[in-house]
Amino acid sequence: MKTKSINFKKYSSFKIGSEVAVALLEDDFSSIENYYLIGSCNNTLVGTNPPPLMMLSKMYDYIKIEGNMLKVGGATPSGKSSFVL
């Protein structure tokens, strides 16, 4: 499983937090039951001994049309404007 090192201090409006290795969820859902799924870390306060954390990988950042459905991935930022109809 891949991990990403995140400095939570950068995402907190209080500028507090530590650097933590966070697992990236890709397509293997078999190991997620021991993790807490987090979002984009905005104002997520993490202590010095956090529980196992996981976030969606970039493979879940998409906007696409399939048939008559618009599909938006769970890791797509709400302000993403690169998609034009």
C-alpha positions in Angstrom: 0.0 0.0 0.0 1.3 3.4 -1.0 1.6 6.2 1.6 1.8 10.0 1.4 3.5 12.2 4.0 1.2 15.0 5.0 2.1 18.0 7.1 -1.2 18.8 8.8 0.0 22.1 10.0 -0.3 23.4 6.4 -4.0 22.6 6.2 -5.1 23.9 9.6 -6.3 27.4 10.0 -4.6 27.3 13.5 -1.3 26.2 11.9 -0.9 23.3 14.3 -0.4 19.7 13.6 2.3 17.2 12.8 3.6 15.4 9.8 2.0 12.0 9.4 2.2 9.1 6.8 -1.2 8.6 5.4 -2.2 5.5 3.4 -3.6 6.0 -0.1 -6.7 4.1 -1.1 -6.4 2.9 -4.7 -8.3 -0.2 -5.9 -7.5 -2.6 -3.0 -10.5 -2.3 -0.6 -9.5 -5.3 1.5 -7.4 -3.4 4.0 -9.5 -0.4 4.8 -11.3 -1.6 7.9 -8.5 -0.6 10.3 -8.2 3.0 8.9 -10.0 6.2 9.3 -10.8 7.8 5.9 -10.1 11.5 5.8 -10.8 14.1 3.2 -8.5 16.9 1.9 -7.3 17.6 5.5 -8.8 21.1 5.8 -8.9 21.8 9.5 -8.2 18.2 10.5 -6.3 18.3 13.8 -3.9 15.4 14.3 -2.0 14.7 17.4 1.4 13.1 17.9 0.1 9.5 18.0 -2.8 9.4 15.4 -4.8 6.3 14.5 -4.1 4.8 11.0 -5.3 7.3 8.4 -6.2 6.8 4.8 -7.2 9.1 1.9 -8.4 8.6 -1.7 -5.6 8.5 -4.2 -5.6 10.7 -7.4 -7.3 7.9 -9.3 -10.5 9.1 -7.7 -10.0 12.7 -9.0 -12.1 12.8 -12.2 -15.0 14.3 -14.0 -16.4 12.4 -16.9 -19.6 11.7 -18.9 -20.6 8.1 -19.4 -23.7 7.7 -21.4 -26.2 10.2 -20.0 -24.5 10.3 -16.5 -22.0 12.8 -15.2 -19.6 11.1 -12.8 -17.4 12.9 -10.3 -14.8 11.1 -8.3 -14.7 11.3 -4.5 -11.2 13.0 -4.5 -12.2 15.7 -7.0 -11.8 19.2 -5.4 -15.1 21.1 -5.3 -13.6 24.1 -7.1 -12.2 22.1 -10.0 -13.2 23.9 -13.2 -11.2 22.1 -15.9 -14.3 20.4 -17.2 -16.3 22.2 -19.9 -19.6 20.8 -21.3 
